[in-house]
């Protein structure tokens, strides 16, 4: 069997330089919350493939469902010859997403594709063009979603020009703006009305908890105030739940925490246990405003991915993975807060459920946007964790946030081991 070193040499001759990886080890097998590389080294997985394997890697029901579907048929294209599993996934999304109104869904391949189609639907349904997004947002890597994504490097650098009619507003970021949720919303709304005009807004699109932007949890009241204003303005409120959805934050969807009911919701990542699937779900009258043939794609709602999604949702229900996410927080948060008390460069511990973060700052230093970020220490801690066998990710506009995304099926023993490795990564070598 090839070693990681062998594979890395082959990669250099075959894979484009623009595709990067967090670690240089190559995975051989993975199960639950543990990965084993081709050299036989084990890793505790605190990344879940960026919040994808919420039910764990190679979840038994997912494996069984995929195997059975492959034996029946692999592809027909739902737009050509439809099949039951596509319909069944849409039925499940109607039942699970916030709101007791009639809903419709359309299935796609990736989160970026879902966001892009949500914008198409919003513009078609409202007859308006302007889309409001927020500082630190991440919505994807297509041309339209790059316009909505905030961070320049590495995502946007050199790839413009980007799509127009996208307007960025300040996000509620308690560590850095010092505002309560209502005040932050009032400020953002005032800018929308001044620079865009309420009557021009097709949609306000936001992550209930930001992902790549730093796991930023808006202050209480921010999301409900934005949703209320959006309704009054005749626009649509779109929740990007691609990273927060499917039990990750301790509820099926993060919008539920403050009772926010989006008009449209985008999902992907955790929906299908590792297979590529995404969706836009929303009010029936909005989704059905688009003419037949206006939505779709060759692979969207592929039957194998749909089979995986149905098994993933069944697993989440049977194991009550929303409760499992809350338990992860109950175990991890006290450990992380104790770590912050010991290391002053941890400026904030935040998150919800199994979507947790440490923001690292330079103690005693501040800048125009609050505490001075410390990306160097962040990178050093991540490197030390990787060297010890803990796979975790960094994020944030300033590159100074360590994010924890363990699979929701992680055992208490594995979680304890991972947290111990994280604690050790903060110690001088």
C-alpha positions as CSV (number, residue, x, y, z in Angstrom):
1,X,0.0,0.0,0.0
2,X,1.2,3.5,-0.8
3,X,2.4,5.6,2.1
4,X,1.4,9.2,2.8
5,X,4.8,10.3,1.6
6,X,4.3,8.3,-1.7
7,X,0.8,9.8,-2.2
8,X,2.1,13.3,-1.5
9,X,4.7,13.0,-4.2
10,X,2.1,11.7,-6.7
11,X,-0.2,14.6,-5.7
12,X,2.4,17.1,-6.5
13,X,2.5,15.9,-10.1
14,X,-1.2,15.4,-10.6
15,X,-3.3,17.7,-8.4
16,X,-3.6,21.5,-9.0
17,X,-1.7,23.6,-6.5
18,X,-4.8,25.7,-5.7
19,X,-6.4,22.7,-3.9
20,X,-4.9,22.6,-0.4
21,X,-5.3,20.2,2.5
22,X,-5.1,20.7,6.3
23,X,-2.8,17.8,6.9
24,X,-0.4,15.8,4.7
25,X,-1.4,12.4,5.9
26,X,-3.7,10.4,3.6
27,X,-6.8,8.7,4.9
28,X,-7.1,4.9,4.6
29,X,-10.2,4.2,6.6
30,X,-12.6,6.0,8.9
31,X,-15.4,5.0,11.3
32,X,-17.4,7.2,13.6
33,X,-15.1,9.8,15.0
34,X,-11.8,8.1,14.3
35,X,-9.8,8.2,11.1
36,X,-6.8,6.0,10.3
37,X,-4.3,7.1,7.7
38,X,-2.5,4.8,5.2
39,X,0.5,4.6,7.5
40,X,-1.7,3.2,10.3
41,X,-1.8,6.4,12.4
42,X,-5.1,7.2,14.2
43,X,-6.7,10.6,14.4
44,X,-9.5,11.9,16.5
45,X,-11.7,13.8,14.1
46,X,-12.9,17.2,15.3
47,X,-13.6,18.4,11.8
48,X,-16.3,16.0,10.4
49,X,-15.2,16.9,6.9
50,X,-16.4,20.5,7.7
51,X,-19.6,19.5,9.4
52,X,-20.5,16.8,6.9
53,X,-20.2,13.5,8.8
54,X,-22.6,14.4,11.6
55,X,-23.7,10.8,11.9
56,X,-20.1,9.7,11.8
57,X,-18.0,8.3,9.0
58,X,-19.3,5.2,7.3
59,X,-22.5,5.2,9.4
60,X,-24.0,1.7,9.2
61,X,-27.4,2.7,7.9
62,X,-25.9,5.1,5.3
63,X,-23.5,2.4,4.0
64,X,-26.4,-0.1,3.8
65,X,-28.7,2.3,2.0
66,X,-26.0,3.4,-0.5
67,X,-25.1,-0.2,-1.3
68,X,-28.7,-1.1,-1.9
69,X,-29.3,1.9,-4.1
70,X,-26.2,1.2,-6.2
71,X,-27.5,-2.2,-7.0
72,X,-30.9,-0.8,-8.2
73,X,-29.7,2.1,-10.3
74,X,-27.1,4.9,-10.0
75,X,-28.6,7.7,-12.1
76,X,-31.4,8.7,-14.3
77,X,-31.6,12.5,-13.7
78,X,-34.7,13.4,-11.8
79,X,-35.6,15.9,-14.6
80,X,-35.7,13.0,-17.1
81,X,-37.0,10.0,-15.2
82,X,-38.0,10.7,-11.6
83,X,-37.8,8.4,-8.6
84,X,-39.3,8.1,-5.1
85,X,-36.2,8.9,-3.0
86,X,-36.0,12.5,-4.3
87,X,-39.7,13.0,-3.3
88,X,-39.1,11.3,0.1
89,X,-36.1,13.6,0.9
90,X,-38.3,16.7,0.0
91,X,-41.0,15.3,2.3
92,X,-38.5,14.9,5.1
93,X,-37.3,18.5,4.6
94,X,-40.8,19.8,4.8
95,X,-41.4,18.0,8.1
96,X,-38.0,19.0,9.7
97,X,-37.4,22.6,8.7
98,X,-38.9,25.4,10.8
99,X,-42.4,26.6,10.0
100,X,-45.8,24.8,9.9
101,X,-46.8,26.1,6.5
102,X,-46.9,24.2,3.3
103,X,-43.3,23.8,1.8
104,X,-41.6,22.7,-1.3
105,X,-37.9,21.7,-1.9
106,X,-35.5,21.5,-4.8
107,X,-32.4,19.4,-4.6
108,X,-28.9,20.2,-5.7
109,X,-25.3,19.1,-5.3
110,X,-23.4,21.5,-3.0
111,X,-24.0,24.3,-0.5
112,X,-22.9,27.0,-3.0
113,X,-25.4,25.6,-5.6
114,X,-28.2,25.7,-3.0
115,X,-27.4,29.3,-2.0
116,X,-27.2,30.4,-5.7
117,X,-30.6,28.8,-6.4
118,X,-32.1,30.4,-3.3
119,X,-31.1,33.8,-4.7
120,X,-32.6,32.9,-8.1
121,X,-35.8,31.9,-6.4
122,X,-36.0,35.0,-4.2
123,X,-35.4,37.3,-7.2
124,X,-38.0,35.5,-9.3
125,X,-40.6,35.5,-6.5
126,X,-40.2,39.1,-5.5
127,X,-39.3,40.8,-8.8
128,X,-36.4,42.5,-7.0
129,X,-32.7,42.1,-7.4
130,X,-30.8,43.3,-4.3
131,X,-29.4,40.7,-1.9
132,X,-28.2,41.7,1.6
133,X,-25.4,39.6,3.2
134,X,-23.1,40.3,6.2
135,X,-19.5,40.8,7.3
136,X,-17.5,37.6,7.8
137,X,-20.1,35.6,5.8
138,X,-19.1,32.5,3.8
139,X,-21.7,31.3,1.2
140,X,-19.5,29.4,-1.4
141,X,-17.0,29.6,-4.2
142,X,-19.1,30.1,-7.4
143,X,-19.1,33.5,-8.9
144,X,-22.4,34.6,-7.3
145,X,-21.6,33.1,-3.9
146,X,-18.1,34.5,-3.9
147,X,-19.7,37.9,-4.2
148,X,-21.6,37.1,-1.0
149,X,-18.6,35.5,0.7
150,X,-16.7,38.1,2.7
151,X,-13.1,36.8,3.0
152,X,-10.8,37.8,0.2
153,X,-7.8,35.4,0.8
154,X,-7.9,32.6,-0.2
155,X,-11.4,32.6,-1.6
156,X,-11.8,35.7,-3.7
157,X,-8.3,36.8,-4.5
158,X,-7.8,37.2,-8.3
159,X,-11.2,35.7,-9.3
160,X,-13.3,38.8,-9.9
161,X,-15.2,40.6,-11.2
162,X,-18.1,39.2,-9.2
163,X,-21.9,39.3,-9.6
164,X,-23.6,42.6,-8.8
165,X,-26.5,43.7,-6.6
166,X,-24.9,42.1,-3.5
167,X,-24.8,44.5,-0.4
168,X,-22.7,43.7,2.7
169,X,-23.9,44.8,6.1
170,X,-22.3,44.6,9.6
171,X,-22.8,41.4,11.4
172,X,-23.6,41.1,15.1
173,X,-20.2,40.1,16.6
174,X,-20.4,40.5,20.3
175,X,-16.6,40.2,21.0
176,X,-15.9,42.9,18.4
177,X,-18.8,45.3,18.1
178,X,-19.9,45.6,21.7
179,X,-23.6,45.9,20.7
180,X,-26.6,44.0,21.9
181,X,-28.6,42.1,19.3
182,X,-31.4,44.7,18.9
183,X,-28.9,47.6,18.6
184,X,-26.8,45.7,16.1
185,X,-29.9,44.9,14.0
186,X,-31.1,48.5,14.2
187,X,-27.7,49.6,12.9
188,X,-27.6,47.1,10.0
189,X,-31.2,47.9,9.0
190,X,-30.5,51.6,9.0
191,X,-27.6,51.0,6.5
192,X,-29.8,48.7,4.3
193,X,-32.5,51.4,4.2
194,X,-29.9,54.1,3.4
195,X,-27.7,52.4,0.9
196,X,-30.1,49.8,-0.7
197,X,-33.7,50.8,-0.1
198,X,-36.2,48.5,1.5
199,X,-38.2,48.3,-1.7
200,X,-35.2,47.0,-3.7
201,X,-34.3,44.1,-1.4
202,X,-35.2,40.6,-2.7
203,X,-33.6,38.8,0.2
204,X,-31.7,39.1,3.4
205,X,-29.4,36.0,3.5
206,X,-27.5,35.1,6.7
207,X,-25.9,32.1,8.5
208,X,-27.6,31.8,11.9
209,X,-24.2,31.0,13.3
210,X,-21.4,31.9,10.9
211,X,-19.1,29.1,9.8
212,X,-15.9,30.0,8.0
213,X,-16.2,33.6,9.2
214,X,-15.3,32.4,12.7
215,X,-18.3,30.6,14.3
216,X,-19.7,34.0,15.1
217,X,-22.8,33.7,17.2
218,X,-24.9,36.8,16.9
219,X,-26.2,38.5,20.0
220,X,-29.7,37.5,21.1
221,X,-32.3,39.5,19.3
222,X,-30.3,40.2,16.2
223,X,-31.8,37.5,13.9
224,X,-35.4,38.0,15.0
225,X,-35.2,41.7,14.4
226,X,-33.7,41.2,11.0
227,X,-36.4,38.6,10.1
228,X,-39.2,41.0,11.2
229,X,-37.8,43.9,9.2
230,X,-37.4,41.7,6.2
231,X,-41.0,40.6,6.3
232,X,-42.2,44.2,6.7
233,X,-40.0,45.2,3.7
234,X,-41.7,42.6,1.5
235,X,-38.4,40.7,1.1
236,X,-37.4,37.1,1.9
237,X,-35.4,36.0,4.9
238,X,-33.0,33.2,3.8
239,X,-31.2,31.1,6.4
240,X,-28.0,29.5,5.2
241,X,-28.0,26.4,7.4
242,X,-25.5,24.5,5.4
243,X,-23.0,24.2,8.3
244,X,-25.4,24.7,11.2
245,X,-28.1,22.3,10.0
246,X,-29.0,18.7,10.9
247,X,-28.6,18.6,14.6
248,X,-25.1,20.3,14.7
249,X,-26.1,23.1,17.1
250,X,-28.3,21.0,19.4
251,X,-31.5,21.5,17.3
252,X,-32.3,20.3,13.9
253,X,-31.6,23.8,12.7
254,X,-29.9,26.8,14.4
255,X,-32.8,29.1,13.4
256,X,-34.9,27.3,16.0
257,X,-32.9,28.7,18.9
258,X,-34.7,32.1,18.8
259,X,-37.8,30.9,17.0
260,X,-36.8,32.4,13.6
261,X,-38.8,30.9,10.7
262,X,-37.0,31.6,7.4
263,X,-38.9,32.0,4.2
264,X,-36.2,29.9,2.5
265,X,-33.6,27.7,4.1
266,X,-30.5,26.2,2.4
267,X,-29.0,22.9,3.5
268,X,-26.1,20.6,2.5
269,X,-23.1,19.2,4.4
270,X,-24.7,17.1,7.1
271,X,-27.8,16.1,5.1
272,X,-26.4,12.9,3.5
273,X,-23.7,11.4,5.7
274,X,-20.9,12.3,3.3
275,X,-22.5,12.1,-0.1
276,X,-23.0,15.3,-2.2
277,X,-26.5,16.6,-1.7
278,X,-28.0,20.1,-1.0
279,X,-31.4,21.6,-0.9
280,X,-33.5,24.8,-0.9
281,X,-36.6,24.5,1.1
282,X,-39.2,27.1,1.6
283,X,-42.8,28.4,1.5
284,X,-44.7,26.7,-1.2
285,X,-45.9,29.9,-2.9
286,X,-42.3,31.2,-3.1
287,X,-40.8,28.0,-4.4
288,X,-43.6,27.4,-6.9
289,X,-43.2,30.9,-8.2
290,X,-40.5,29.7,-10.5
291,X,-41.6,28.3,-13.9
292,X,-41.2,24.6,-14.7
293,X,-37.7,23.9,-15.9
294,X,-36.3,27.0,-14.1
295,X,-34.7,24.9,-11.4
296,X,-32.6,21.7,-11.6
297,X,-29.3,20.2,-12.7
298,X,-28.0,16.9,-14.0
299,X,-26.9,15.4,-10.7
300,X,-29.1,17.4,-8.3
301,X,-30.9,14.9,-6.0
302,X,-28.9,11.9,-7.3
303,X,-30.6,8.7,-6.2
304,X,-27.5,7.4,-4.3
305,X,-27.2,10.7,-2.4
306,X,-31.0,10.7,-1.7
307,X,-30.8,7.2,-0.3
308,X,-27.9,8.3,2.0
309,X,-29.9,11.3,3.1
310,X,-32.9,9.3,4.1
311,X,-30.7,6.9,6.1
312,X,-28.9,9.9,7.7
313,X,-32.1,11.5,8.8
314,X,-33.3,8.1,10.2
315,X,-30.0,7.7,12.1
316,X,-30.3,11.3,13.5
317,X,-33.9,10.5,14.8
318,X,-33.0,7.1,16.2
319,X,-29.9,8.3,18.0
320,X,-31.4,11.7,18.9
321,X,-28.3,13.5,17.6
322,X,-29.6,16.9,18.5
323,X,-29.4,15.8,22.2
324,X,-26.0,14.3,21.5
325,X,-24.8,17.7,20.2
326,X,-26.1,19.3,23.4
327,X,-24.2,16.7,25.5
328,X,-21.0,17.4,23.6
329,X,-21.4,21.1,24.6
330,X,-22.1,20.1,28.2
331,X,-18.8,18.2,28.3
332,X,-16.6,20.4,26.2
333,X,-17.6,23.9,27.2
334,X,-16.4,23.7,30.8
335,X,-13.1,22.3,29.6
336,X,-12.7,25.0,27.0
337,X,-13.6,27.7,29.5
338,X,-11.0,26.3,31.9
339,X,-8.5,26.4,29.1
340,X,-9.3,30.0,28.4
341,X,-8.9,30.9,32.1
342,X,-5.4,29.4,31.9
343,X,-4.4,31.0,28.6
344,X,-5.1,34.7,28.2
345,X,-4.7,34.6,24.5
346,X,-8.0,32.8,24.3
347,X,-10.2,35.9,24.0
348,X,-13.5,34.1,23.8
349,X,-15.1,30.6,23.9
350,X,-18.3,30.5,22.0
351,X,-20.7,28.3,20.0
352,X,-23.7,26.1,20.4
353,X,-24.0,22.3,20.6
354,X,-21.2,20.6,18.7
355,X,-20.2,23.8,16.8
356,X,-17.7,25.3,19.2
357,X,-14.8,27.8,18.8
358,X,-11.9,29.5,20.5
359,X,-11.0,33.0,19.3
360,X,-7.3,33.8,19.9
361,X,-6.2,37.3,20.5
362,X,-3.0,39.2,21.6
363,X,-3.6,39.9,25.3
364,X,-3.8,43.6,26.1
365,X,-3.7,44.7,22.5
366,X,-6.7,46.1,20.6
367,X,-7.4,47.6,17.2
368,X,-10.2,49.3,15.3
369,X,-12.3,46.1,15.4
370,X,-11.7,45.1,19.0
371,X,-9.1,42.7,20.4
372,X,-6.1,42.2,18.2
373,X,-6.3,38.9,16.4
374,X,-3.5,36.3,16.9
375,X,-3.4,34.1,13.8
376,X,0.2,33.0,14.5
377,X,-0.6,31.4,17.8
378,X,-3.8,29.9,16.2
379,X,-1.7,28.3,13.5
380,X,0.8,27.0,16.0
381,X,-1.8,25.4,18.2
382,X,-3.5,23.8,15.2
383,X,-0.1,22.4,14.0
384,X,0.6,21.0,17.5
385,X,-2.8,19.4,17.6
386,X,-2.3,17.8,14.2
387,X,1.1,16.4,15.2
388,X,-0.5,14.8,18.2
389,X,-3.3,13.1,16.2
390,X,-6.2,15.6,16.6
391,X,-7.7,16.8,13.4
392,X,-9.2,20.2,13.8
393,X,-9.7,23.3,11.7
394,X,-9.1,27.0,11.9
395,X,-11.3,29.7,10.5
396,X,-12.3,33.4,10.9
397,X,-11.8,36.5,8.9
398,X,-8.5,37.1,10.7
399,X,-7.4,33.4,10.7
400,X,-7.5,33.4,14.5
401,X,-10.3,31.0,15.4
402,X,-10.0,27.3,16.3
403,X,-13.2,25.5,15.5
404,X,-14.4,22.2,16.8
405,X,-16.9,20.1,14.8
406,X,-16.8,16.5,16.1
407,X,-19.1,13.9,14.7
408,X,-22.3,13.9,16.8
409,X,-21.8,10.1,17.5
410,X,-18.4,10.7,19.1
411,X,-18.0,8.7,22.3
412,X,-17.3,10.4,25.7
413,X,-13.9,8.7,25.7
414,X,-13.0,10.0,22.2
415,X,-14.2,13.4,23.1
416,X,-12.2,13.5,26.3
417,X,-9.1,12.3,24.4
418,X,-9.5,15.0,21.7
419,X,-10.0,17.7,24.3
420,X,-6.9,16.6,26.2
421,X,-4.9,16.8,23.0
422,X,-6.2,20.3,22.4
423,X,-5.3,21.3,25.9
424,X,-1.8,19.9,25.4
425,X,-1.5,21.8,22.1
426,X,-1.6,25.1,24.0
427,X,1.4,24.1,26.2
428,X,4.9,25.2,25.2
429,X,6.8,22.5,23.3
